[in-house]
Amino acid sequence: MKKNYDFKNSKKNPYAKSLKKQVTINLSEEVLDYFKEMSEKTSIPYQTLINFYLLDCVKNKKEINFSWDK
């Protein structure tokens, strides 16, 4: 390994804007169970499935429609 490297001609990562950011979120067991079951069926990690679903909501501009049960 070199002691010094020359980065004068280096370029920025073109994919840097699409990198994911780690967050902590509380989800119900029902939600986790659902995505973990889908994960087993598709062999896609459940965190990735949750991200795919949320990204689909963003791209399709889905709005939340809910009401509190009385």
mmCIF file of the N, C-alpha and C atoms, coordinates in Angstrom:
data_MODEL
# 
_entry.id   MODEL 
# 
loop_
_atom_site.group_PDB 
_atom_site.id 
_atom_site.type_symbol 
_atom_site.label_atom_id 
_atom_site.label_alt_id 
_atom_site.label_comp_id 
_atom_site.label_asym_id 
_atom_site.label_entity_id 
_atom_site.label_seq_id 
_atom_site.pdbx_PDB_ins_code 
_atom_site.Cartn_x 
_atom_site.Cartn_y 
_atom_site.Cartn_z 
_atom_site.occupancy 
_atom_site.B_iso_or_equiv 
_atom_site.pdbx_formal_charge 
_atom_site.auth_seq_id 
_atom_site.auth_comp_id 
_atom_site.auth_asym_id 
_atom_site.auth_atom_id 
_atom_site.pdbx_PDB_model_num 
ATOM 1   N N  . MET A 1 1  ? 0.839   -1.174  0.000   1.00 0.00 ? 1  MET A N  1 
ATOM 2   C CA . MET A 1 1  ? 0.000   0.000   0.000   1.00 0.00 ? 1  MET A CA 1 
ATOM 3   C C  . MET A 1 1  ? 0.891   1.247   0.000   1.00 0.00 ? 1  MET A C  1 
ATOM 4   N N  . LYS A 1 2  ? 0.511   2.226   -0.781  1.00 0.00 ? 2  LYS A N  1 
ATOM 5   C CA . LYS A 1 2  ? 1.287   3.463   -0.866  1.00 0.00 ? 2  LYS A CA 1 
ATOM 6   C C  . LYS A 1 2  ? 1.082   4.312   0.393   1.00 0.00 ? 2  LYS A C  1 
ATOM 7   N N  . LYS A 1 3  ? 2.087   5.134   0.701   1.00 0.00 ? 3  LYS A N  1 
ATOM 8   C CA . LYS A 1 3  ? 1.949   6.060   1.823   1.00 0.00 ? 3  LYS A CA 1 
ATOM 9   C C  . LYS A 1 3  ? 1.075   7.247   1.431   1.00 0.00 ? 3  LYS A C  1 
ATOM 10  N N  . ASN A 1 4  ? 1.150   7.682   0.182   1.00 0.00 ? 4  ASN A N  1 
ATOM 11  C CA . ASN A 1 4  ? 0.379   8.827   -0.305  1.00 0.00 ? 4  ASN A CA 1 
ATOM 12  C C  . ASN A 1 4  ? -0.277  8.481   -1.637  1.00 0.00 ? 4  ASN A C  1 
ATOM 13  N N  . TYR A 1 5  ? -1.456  9.023   -1.836  1.00 0.00 ? 5  TYR A N  1 
ATOM 14  C CA . TYR A 1 5  ? -2.174  8.834   -3.084  1.00 0.00 ? 5  TYR A CA 1 
ATOM 15  C C  . TYR A 1 5  ? -2.482  10.201  -3.686  1.00 0.00 ? 5  TYR A C  1 
ATOM 16  N N  . ASP A 1 6  ? -2.516  10.256  -5.012  1.00 0.00 ? 6  ASP A N  1 
ATOM 17  C CA . ASP A 1 6  ? -2.798  11.495  -5.719  1.00 0.00 ? 6  ASP A CA 1 
ATOM 18  C C  . ASP A 1 6  ? -4.253  11.480  -6.183  1.00 0.00 ? 6  ASP A C  1 
ATOM 19  N N  . PHE A 1 7  ? -5.072  12.361  -5.627  1.00 0.00 ? 7  PHE A N  1 
ATOM 20  C CA . PHE A 1 7  ? -6.491  12.417  -5.972  1.00 0.00 ? 7  PHE A CA 1 
ATOM 21  C C  . PHE A 1 7  ? -6.827  13.625  -6.853  1.00 0.00 ? 7  PHE A C  1 
ATOM 22  N N  . LYS A 1 8  ? -5.835  14.233  -7.482  1.00 0.00 ? 8  LYS A N  1 
ATOM 23  C CA . LYS A 1 8  ? -6.068  15.416  -8.318  1.00 0.00 ? 8  LYS A CA 1 
ATOM 24  C C  . LYS A 1 8  ? -7.053  15.130  -9.455  1.00 0.00 ? 8  LYS A C  1 
ATOM 25  N N  . ASN A 1 9  ? -6.972  13.957  -10.060 1.00 0.00 ? 9  ASN A N  1 
ATOM 26  C CA . ASN A 1 9  ? -7.819  13.632  -11.210 1.00 0.00 ? 9  ASN A CA 1 
ATOM 27  C C  . ASN A 1 9  ? -9.022  12.763  -10.836 1.00 0.00 ? 9  ASN A C  1 
ATOM 28  N N  . SER A 1 10 ? -9.333  12.673  -9.557  1.00 0.00 ? 10 SER A N  1 
ATOM 29  C CA . SER A 1 10 ? -10.458 11.831  -9.142  1.00 0.00 ? 10 SER A CA 1 
ATOM 30  C C  . SER A 1 10 ? -11.785 12.505  -9.497  1.00 0.00 ? 10 SER A C  1 
ATOM 31  N N  . LYS A 1 11 ? -12.814 11.696  -9.609  1.00 0.00 ? 11 LYS A N  1 
ATOM 32  C CA . LYS A 1 11 ? -14.151 12.182  -9.954  1.00 0.00 ? 11 LYS A CA 1 
ATOM 33  C C  . LYS A 1 11 ? -15.118 11.803  -8.837  1.00 0.00 ? 11 LYS A C  1 
ATOM 34  N N  . LYS A 1 12 ? -16.149 12.625  -8.671  1.00 0.00 ? 12 LYS A N  1 
ATOM 35  C CA . LYS A 1 12 ? -17.172 12.337  -7.676  1.00 0.00 ? 12 LYS A CA 1 
ATOM 36  C C  . LYS A 1 12 ? -17.958 11.099  -8.095  1.00 0.00 ? 12 LYS A C  1 
ATOM 37  N N  . ASN A 1 13 ? -18.445 10.362  -7.113  1.00 0.00 ? 13 ASN A N  1 
ATOM 38  C CA . ASN A 1 13 ? -19.271 9.194   -7.365  1.00 0.00 ? 13 ASN A CA 1 
ATOM 39  C C  . ASN A 1 13 ? -20.598 9.639   -7.979  1.00 0.00 ? 13 ASN A C  1 
ATOM 40  N N  . PRO A 1 14 ? -20.923 9.211   -9.213  1.00 0.00 ? 14 PRO A N  1 
ATOM 41  C CA . PRO A 1 14 ? -22.178 9.648   -9.841  1.00 0.00 ? 14 PRO A CA 1 
ATOM 42  C C  . PRO A 1 14 ? -23.412 9.049   -9.166  1.00 0.00 ? 14 PRO A C  1 
ATOM 43  N N  . TYR A 1 15 ? -23.223 8.028   -8.348  1.00 0.00 ? 15 TYR A N  1 
ATOM 44  C CA . TYR A 1 15 ? -24.342 7.377   -7.678  1.00 0.00 ? 15 TYR A CA 1 
ATOM 45  C C  . TYR A 1 15 ? -24.521 7.865   -6.243  1.00 0.00 ? 15 TYR A C  1 
ATOM 46  N N  . ALA A 1 16 ? -23.717 8.809   -5.806  1.00 0.00 ? 16 ALA A N  1 
ATOM 47  C CA . ALA A 1 16 ? -23.747 9.257   -4.418  1.00 0.00 ? 16 ALA A CA 1 
ATOM 48  C C  . ALA A 1 16 ? -25.126 9.778   -4.003  1.00 0.00 ? 16 ALA A C  1 
ATOM 49  N N  . LYS A 1 17 ? -25.837 10.422  -4.908  1.00 0.00 ? 17 LYS A N  1 
ATOM 50  C CA . LYS A 1 17 ? -27.157 10.948  -4.568  1.00 0.00 ? 17 LYS A CA 1 
ATOM 51  C C  . LYS A 1 17 ? -28.169 9.838   -4.336  1.00 0.00 ? 17 LYS A C  1 
ATOM 52  N N  . SER A 1 18 ? -27.953 8.664   -4.899  1.00 0.00 ? 18 SER A N  1 
ATOM 53  C CA . SER A 1 18 ? -28.912 7.578   -4.758  1.00 0.00 ? 18 SER A CA 1 
ATOM 54  C C  . SER A 1 18 ? -28.566 6.630   -3.607  1.00 0.00 ? 18 SER A C  1 
ATOM 55  N N  . LEU A 1 19 ? -27.528 6.975   -2.827  1.00 0.00 ? 19 LEU A N  1 
ATOM 56  C CA . LEU A 1 19 ? -27.181 6.141   -1.694  1.00 0.00 ? 19 LEU A CA 1 
ATOM 57  C C  . LEU A 1 19 ? -28.274 6.229   -0.633  1.00 0.00 ? 19 LEU A C  1 
ATOM 58  N N  . LYS A 1 20 ? -28.408 5.188   0.142   1.00 0.00 ? 20 LYS A N  1 
ATOM 59  C CA . LYS A 1 20 ? -29.441 5.146   1.169   1.00 0.00 ? 20 LYS A CA 1 
ATOM 60  C C  . LYS A 1 20 ? -28.913 5.722   2.472   1.00 0.00 ? 20 LYS A C  1 
ATOM 61  N N  . LYS A 1 21 ? -29.828 6.225   3.271   1.00 0.00 ? 21 LYS A N  1 
ATOM 62  C CA . LYS A 1 21 ? -29.485 6.772   4.577   1.00 0.00 ? 21 LYS A CA 1 
ATOM 63  C C  . LYS A 1 21 ? -30.084 5.864   5.644   1.00 0.00 ? 21 LYS A C  1 
ATOM 64  N N  . GLN A 1 22 ? -29.286 5.506   6.614   1.00 0.00 ? 22 GLN A N  1 
ATOM 65  C CA . GLN A 1 22 ? -29.750 4.642   7.684   1.00 0.00 ? 22 GLN A CA 1 
ATOM 66  C C  . GLN A 1 22 ? -30.610 5.430   8.653   1.00 0.00 ? 22 GLN A C  1 
ATOM 67  N N  . VAL A 1 23 ? -31.786 4.882   8.986   1.00 0.00 ? 23 VAL A N  1 
ATOM 68  C CA . VAL A 1 23 ? -32.697 5.492   9.955   1.00 0.00 ? 23 VAL A CA 1 
ATOM 69  C C  . VAL A 1 23 ? -33.210 4.416   10.900  1.00 0.00 ? 23 VAL A C  1 
ATOM 70  N N  . THR A 1 24 ? -33.756 4.852   11.996  1.00 0.00 ? 24 THR A N  1 
ATOM 71  C CA . THR A 1 24 ? -34.413 3.936   12.924  1.00 0.00 ? 24 THR A CA 1 
ATOM 72  C C  . THR A 1 24 ? -35.897 4.250   12.880  1.00 0.00 ? 24 THR A C  1 
ATOM 73  N N  . ILE A 1 25 ? -36.708 3.203   12.759  1.00 0.00 ? 25 ILE A N  1 
ATOM 74  C CA . ILE A 1 25 ? -38.155 3.397   12.668  1.00 0.00 ? 25 ILE A CA 1 
ATOM 75  C C  . ILE A 1 25 ? -38.842 2.291   13.463  1.00 0.00 ? 25 ILE A C  1 
ATOM 76  N N  . ASN A 1 26 ? -39.887 2.649   14.160  1.00 0.00 ? 26 ASN A N  1 
ATOM 77  C CA . ASN A 1 26 ? -40.667 1.668   14.905  1.00 0.00 ? 26 ASN A CA 1 
ATOM 78  C C  . ASN A 1 26 ? -41.815 1.185   14.030  1.00 0.00 ? 26 ASN A C  1 
ATOM 79  N N  . LEU A 1 27 ? -41.864 -0.117  13.817  1.00 0.00 ? 27 LEU A N  1 
ATOM 80  C CA . LEU A 1 27 ? -42.919 -0.719  13.008  1.00 0.00 ? 27 LEU A CA 1 
ATOM 81  C C  . LEU A 1 27 ? -43.649 -1.757  13.844  1.00 0.00 ? 27 LEU A C  1 
ATOM 82  N N  . SER A 1 28 ? -44.912 -1.941  13.545  1.00 0.00 ? 28 SER A N  1 
ATOM 83  C CA . SER A 1 28 ? -45.676 -2.954  14.269  1.00 0.00 ? 28 SER A CA 1 
ATOM 84  C C  . SER A 1 28 ? -45.203 -4.355  13.874  1.00 0.00 ? 28 SER A C  1 
ATOM 85  N N  . GLU A 1 29 ? -45.447 -5.300  14.749  1.00 0.00 ? 29 GLU A N  1 
ATOM 86  C CA . GLU A 1 29 ? -45.078 -6.686  14.436  1.00 0.00 ? 29 GLU A CA 1 
ATOM 87  C C  . GLU A 1 29 ? -45.820 -7.184  13.209  1.00 0.00 ? 29 GLU A C  1 
ATOM 88  N N  . GLU A 1 30 ? -47.052 -6.729  13.042  1.00 0.00 ? 30 GLU A N  1 
ATOM 89  C CA . GLU A 1 30 ? -47.855 -7.125  11.880  1.00 0.00 ? 30 GLU A CA 1 
ATOM 90  C C  . GLU A 1 30 ? -47.175 -6.704  10.579  1.00 0.00 ? 30 GLU A C  1 
ATOM 91  N N  . VAL A 1 31 ? -46.650 -5.484  10.550  1.00 0.00 ? 31 VAL A N  1 
ATOM 92  C CA . VAL A 1 31 ? -45.956 -4.977  9.361   1.00 0.00 ? 31 VAL A CA 1 
ATOM 93  C C  . VAL A 1 31 ? -44.680 -5.779  9.121   1.00 0.00 ? 31 VAL A C  1 
ATOM 94  N N  . LEU A 1 32 ? -43.893 -5.977  10.176  1.00 0.00 ? 32 LEU A N  1 
ATOM 95  C CA . LEU A 1 32 ? -42.654 -6.746  10.029  1.00 0.00 ? 32 LEU A CA 1 
ATOM 96  C C  . LEU A 1 32 ? -42.916 -8.167  9.578   1.00 0.00 ? 32 LEU A C  1 
ATOM 97  N N  . ASP A 1 33 ? -43.911 -8.803  10.168  1.00 0.00 ? 33 ASP A N  1 
ATOM 98  C CA . ASP A 1 33 ? -44.245 -10.178 9.778   1.00 0.00 ? 33 ASP A CA 1 
ATOM 99  C C  . ASP A 1 33 ? -44.625 -10.256 8.307   1.00 0.00 ? 33 ASP A C  1 
ATOM 100 N N  . TYR A 1 34 ? -45.411 -9.283  7.859   1.00 0.00 ? 34 TYR A N  1 
ATOM 101 C CA . TYR A 1 34 ? -45.831 -9.255  6.460   1.00 0.00 ? 34 TYR A CA 1 
ATOM 102 C C  . TYR A 1 34 ? -44.631 -9.171  5.522   1.00 0.00 ? 34 TYR A C  1 
ATOM 103 N N  . PHE A 1 35 ? -43.742 -8.211  5.776   1.00 0.00 ? 35 PHE A N  1 
ATOM 104 C CA . PHE A 1 35 ? -42.599 -8.030  4.890   1.00 0.00 ? 35 PHE A CA 1 
ATOM 105 C C  . PHE A 1 35 ? -41.582 -9.169  5.016   1.00 0.00 ? 35 PHE A C  1 
ATOM 106 N N  . LYS A 1 36 ? -41.458 -9.745  6.193   1.00 0.00 ? 36 LYS A N  1 
ATOM 107 C CA . LYS A 1 36 ? -40.563 -10.896 6.345   1.00 0.00 ? 36 LYS A CA 1 
ATOM 108 C C  . LYS A 1 36 ? -41.107 -12.107 5.594   1.00 0.00 ? 36 LYS A C  1 
ATOM 109 N N  . GLU A 1 37 ? -42.423 -12.275 5.593   1.00 0.00 ? 37 GLU A N  1 
ATOM 110 C CA . GLU A 1 37 ? -43.042 -13.363 4.823   1.00 0.00 ? 37 GLU A CA 1 
ATOM 111 C C  . GLU A 1 37 ? -42.829 -13.138 3.327   1.00 0.00 ? 37 GLU A C  1 
ATOM 112 N N  . MET A 1 38 ? -43.010 -11.889 2.881   1.00 0.00 ? 38 MET A N  1 
ATOM 113 C CA . MET A 1 38 ? -42.770 -11.571 1.475   1.00 0.00 ? 38 MET A CA 1 
ATOM 114 C C  . MET A 1 38 ? -41.293 -11.779 1.123   1.00 0.00 ? 38 MET A C  1 
ATOM 115 N N  . SER A 1 39 ? -40.427 -11.514 2.080   1.00 0.00 ? 39 SER A N  1 
ATOM 116 C CA . SER A 1 39 ? -38.999 -11.699 1.882   1.00 0.00 ? 39 SER A CA 1 
ATOM 117 C C  . SER A 1 39 ? -38.663 -13.166 1.630   1.00 0.00 ? 39 SER A C  1 
ATOM 118 N N  . GLU A 1 40 ? -39.285 -14.027 2.388   1.00 0.00 ? 40 GLU A N  1 
ATOM 119 C CA . GLU A 1 40 ? -39.057 -15.464 2.204   1.00 0.00 ? 40 GLU A CA 1 
ATOM 120 C C  . GLU A 1 40 ? -39.539 -15.928 0.839   1.00 0.00 ? 40 GLU A C  1 
ATOM 121 N N  . LYS A 1 41 ? -40.652 -15.392 0.390   1.00 0.00 ? 41 LYS A N  1 
ATOM 122 C CA . LYS A 1 41 ? -41.217 -15.781 -0.908  1.00 0.00 ? 41 LYS A CA 1 
ATOM 123 C C  . LYS A 1 41 ? -40.381 -15.265 -2.080  1.00 0.00 ? 41 LYS A C  1 
ATOM 124 N N  . THR A 1 42 ? -39.807 -14.083 -1.914  1.00 0.00 ? 42 THR A N  1 
ATOM 125 C CA . THR A 1 42 ? -39.115 -13.437 -3.038  1.00 0.00 ? 42 THR A CA 1 
ATOM 126 C C  . THR A 1 42 ? -37.591 -13.512 -2.959  1.00 0.00 ? 42 THR A C  1 
ATOM 127 N N  . SER A 1 43 ? -37.072 -13.921 -1.797  1.00 0.00 ? 43 SER A N  1 
ATOM 128 C CA . SER A 1 43 ? -35.619 -13.944 -1.543  1.00 0.00 ? 43 SER A CA 1 
ATOM 129 C C  . SER A 1 43 ? -35.002 -12.545 -1.627  1.00 0.00 ? 43 SER A C  1 
ATOM 130 N N  . ILE A 1 44 ? -35.811 -11.534 -1.319  1.00 0.00 ? 44 ILE A N  1 
ATOM 131 C CA . ILE A 1 44 ? -35.344 -10.152 -1.246  1.00 0.00 ? 44 ILE A CA 1 
ATOM 132 C C  . ILE A 1 44 ? -35.389 -9.762  0.224   1.00 0.00 ? 44 ILE A C  1 
ATOM 133 N N  . PRO A 1 45 ? -34.331 -9.157  0.755   1.00 0.00 ? 45 PRO A N  1 
ATOM 134 C CA . PRO A 1 45 ? -34.347 -8.769  2.168   1.00 0.00 ? 45 PRO A CA 1 
ATOM 135 C C  . PRO A 1 45 ? -35.560 -7.895  2.503   1.00 0.00 ? 45 PRO A C  1 
ATOM 136 N N  . TYR A 1 46 ? -36.136 -8.124  3.688   1.00 0.00 ? 46 TYR A N  1 
ATOM 137 C CA . TYR A 1 46 ? -37.359 -7.407  4.030   1.00 0.00 ? 46 TYR A CA 1 
ATOM 138 C C  . TYR A 1 46 ? -37.155 -5.896  4.094   1.00 0.00 ? 46 TYR A C  1 
ATOM 139 N N  . GLN A 1 47 ? -35.968 -5.438  4.503   1.00 0.00 ? 47 GLN A N  1 
ATOM 140 C CA . GLN A 1 47 ? -35.719 -4.000  4.521   1.00 0.00 ? 47 GLN A CA 1 
ATOM 141 C C  . GLN A 1 47 ? -35.773 -3.423  3.114   1.00 0.00 ? 47 GLN A C  1 
ATOM 142 N N  . THR A 1 48 ? -35.275 -4.171  2.145   1.00 0.00 ? 48 THR A N  1 
ATOM 143 C CA . THR A 1 48 ? -35.308 -3.746  0.743   1.00 0.00 ? 48 THR A CA 1 
ATOM 144 C C  . THR A 1 48 ? -36.749 -3.689  0.245   1.00 0.00 ? 48 THR A C  1 
ATOM 145 N N  . LEU A 1 49 ? -37.552 -4.663  0.630   1.00 0.00 ? 49 LEU A N  1 
ATOM 146 C CA . LEU A 1 49 ? -38.965 -4.669  0.232   1.00 0.00 ? 49 LEU A CA 1 
ATOM 147 C C  . LEU A 1 49 ? -39.706 -3.462  0.800   1.00 0.00 ? 49 LEU A C  1 
ATOM 148 N N  . ILE A 1 50 ? -39.433 -3.140  2.054   1.00 0.00 ? 50 ILE A N  1 
ATOM 149 C CA . ILE A 1 50 ? -40.061 -1.968  2.660   1.00 0.00 ? 50 ILE A CA 1 
ATOM 150 C C  . ILE A 1 50 ? -39.639 -0.716  1.897   1.00 0.00 ? 50 ILE A C  1 
ATOM 151 N N  . ASN A 1 51 ? -38.354 -0.618  1.562   1.00 0.00 ? 51 ASN A N  1 
ATOM 152 C CA . ASN A 1 51 ? -37.872 0.534   0.798   1.00 0.00 ? 51 ASN A CA 1 
ATOM 153 C C  . ASN A 1 51 ? -38.524 0.591   -0.581  1.00 0.00 ? 51 ASN A C  1 
ATOM 154 N N  . PHE A 1 52 ? -38.636 -0.554  -1.268  1.00 0.00 ? 52 PHE A N  1 
ATOM 155 C CA . PHE A 1 52 ? -39.298 -0.594  -2.577  1.00 0.00 ? 52 PHE A CA 1 
ATOM 156 C C  . PHE A 1 52 ? -40.733 -0.083  -2.471  1.00 0.00 ? 52 PHE A C  1 
ATOM 157 N N  . TYR A 1 53 ? -41.447 -0.545  -1.435  1.00 0.00 ? 53 TYR A N  1 
ATOM 158 C CA . TYR A 1 53 ? -42.841 -0.143  -1.276  1.00 0.00 ? 53 TYR A CA 1 
ATOM 159 C C  . TYR A 1 53 ? -42.956 1.363   -1.023  1.00 0.00 ? 53 TYR A C  1 
ATOM 160 N N  . LEU A 1 54 ? -42.123 1.874   -0.121  1.00 0.00 ? 54 LEU A N  1 
ATOM 161 C CA . LEU A 1 54 ? -42.168 3.306   0.176   1.00 0.00 ? 54 LEU A CA 1 
ATOM 162 C C  . LEU A 1 54 ? -41.743 4.142   -1.034  1.00 0.00 ? 54 LEU A C  1 
ATOM 163 N N  . LEU A 1 55 ? -40.761 3.664   -1.773  1.00 0.00 ? 55 LEU A N  1 
ATOM 164 C CA . LEU A 1 55 ? -40.331 4.364   -2.983  1.00 0.00 ? 55 LEU A CA 1 
ATOM 165 C C  . LEU A 1 55 ? -41.449 4.391   -4.026  1.00 0.00 ? 55 LEU A C  1 
ATOM 166 N N  . ASP A 1 56 ? -42.190 3.305   -4.135  1.00 0.00 ? 56 ASP A N  1 
ATOM 167 C CA . ASP A 1 56 ? -43.338 3.264   -5.043  1.00 0.00 ? 56 ASP A CA 1 
ATOM 168 C C  . ASP A 1 56 ? -44.383 4.299   -4.625  1.00 0.00 ? 56 ASP A C  1 
ATOM 169 N N  . CYS A 1 57 ? -44.607 4.434   -3.326  1.00 0.00 ? 57 CYS A N  1 
ATOM 170 C CA . CYS A 1 57 ? -45.543 5.447   -2.828  1.00 0.00 ? 57 CYS A CA 1 
ATOM 171 C C  . CYS A 1 57 ? -45.084 6.840   -3.224  1.00 0.00 ? 57 CYS A C  1 
ATOM 172 N N  . VAL A 1 58 ? -43.791 7.093   -3.094  1.00 0.00 ? 58 VAL A N  1 
ATOM 173 C CA . VAL A 1 58 ? -43.243 8.409   -3.434  1.00 0.00 ? 58 VAL A CA 1 
ATOM 174 C C  . VAL A 1 58 ? -43.386 8.679   -4.928  1.00 0.00 ? 58 VAL A C  1 
ATOM 175 N N  . LYS A 1 59 ? -42.974 7.714   -5.743  1.00 0.00 ? 59 LYS A N  1 
ATOM 176 C CA . LYS A 1 59 ? -43.001 7.914   -7.194  1.00 0.00 ? 59 LYS A CA 1 
ATOM 177 C C  . LYS A 1 59 ? -44.417 8.085   -7.724  1.00 0.00 ? 59 LYS A C  1 
ATOM 178 N N  . ASN A 1 60 ? -45.384 7.403   -7.109  1.00 0.00 ? 60 ASN A N  1 
ATOM 179 C CA . ASN A 1 60 ? -46.773 7.501   -7.547  1.00 0.00 ? 60 ASN A CA 1 
ATOM 180 C C  . ASN A 1 60 ? -47.563 8.535   -6.761  1.00 0.00 ? 60 ASN A C  1 
ATOM 181 N N  . LYS A 1 61 ? -46.862 9.282   -5.907  1.00 0.00 ? 61 LYS A N  1 
ATOM 182 C CA . LYS A 1 61 ? -47.473 10.358  -5.118  1.00 0.00 ? 61 LYS A CA 1 
ATOM 183 C C  . LYS A 1 61 ? -48.724 9.891   -4.393  1.00 0.00 ? 61 LYS A C  1 
ATOM 184 N N  . LYS A 1 62 ? -48.620 8.710   -3.789  1.00 0.00 ? 62 LYS A N  1 
ATOM 185 C CA . LYS A 1 62 ? -49.748 8.180   -3.024  1.00 0.00 ? 62 LYS A CA 1 
ATOM 186 C C  . LYS A 1 62 ? -49.926 8.996   -1.755  1.00 0.00 ? 62 LYS A C  1 
ATOM 187 N N  . GLU A 1 63 ? -51.164 9.312   -1.447  1.00 0.00 ? 63 GLU A N  1 
ATOM 188 C CA . GLU A 1 63 ? -51.459 10.052  -0.231  1.00 0.00 ? 63 GLU A CA 1 
ATOM 189 C C  . GLU A 1 63 ? -52.083 9.107   0.787   1.00 0.00 ? 63 GLU A C  1 
ATOM 190 N N  . ILE A 1 64 ? -51.773 9.368   2.038   1.00 0.00 ? 64 ILE A N  1 
ATOM 191 C CA . ILE A 1 64 ? -52.301 8.529   3.112   1.00 0.00 ? 64 ILE A CA 1 
ATOM 192 C C  . ILE A 1 64 ? -53.767 8.864   3.319   1.00 0.00 ? 64 ILE A C  1 
ATOM 193 N N  . ASN A 1 65 ? -54.586 7.843   3.365   1.00 0.00 ? 65 ASN A N  1 
ATOM 194 C CA . ASN A 1 65 ? -56.007 8.012   3.599   1.00 0.00 ? 65 ASN A CA 1 
ATOM 195 C C  . ASN A 1 65 ? -56.378 7.101   4.764   1.00 0.00 ? 65 ASN A C  1 
ATOM 196 N N  . PHE A 1 66 ? -56.593 7.686   5.927   1.00 0.00 ? 66 PHE A N  1 
ATOM 197 C CA . PHE A 1 66 ? -56.923 6.882   7.090   1.00 0.00 ? 66 PHE A CA 1 
ATOM 198 C C  . PHE A 1 66 ? -57.843 7.658   8.015   1.00 0.00 ? 66 PHE A C  1 
ATOM 199 N N  . SER A 1 67 ? -58.468 6.919   8.915   1.00 0.00 ? 67 SER A N  1 
ATOM 200 C CA . SER A 1 67 ? -59.286 7.538   9.943   1.00 0.00 ? 67 SER A CA 1 
ATOM 201 C C  . SER A 1 67 ? -59.069 6.755   11.241  1.00 0.00 ? 67 SER A C  1 
ATOM 202 N N  . TRP A 1 68 ? -59.128 7.460   12.340  1.00 0.00 ? 68 TRP A N  1 
ATOM 203 C CA . TRP A 1 68 ? -58.955 6.822   13.641  1.00 0.00 ? 68 TRP A CA 1 
ATOM 204 C C  . TRP A 1 68 ? -60.249 6.097   14.016  1.00 0.00 ? 68 TRP A C  1 
ATOM 205 N N  . ASP A 1 69 ? -60.103 4.867   14.478  1.00 0.00 ? 69 ASP A N  1 
ATOM 206 C CA . ASP A 1 69 ? -61.283 4.120   14.956  1.00 0.00 ? 69 ASP A CA 1 
ATOM 207 C C  . ASP A 1 69 ? -61.738 4.700   16.285  1.00 0.00 ? 69 ASP A C  1 
ATOM 208 N N  . LYS A 1 70 ? -63.044 4.805   16.436  1.00 0.00 ? 70 LYS A N  1 
ATOM 209 C CA . LYS A 1 70 ? -63.586 5.338   17.692  1.00 0.00 ? 70 LYS A CA 1 
ATOM 210 C C  . LYS A 1 70 ? -63.998 4.234   18.613  1.00 0.00 ? 70 LYS A C  1 
# 
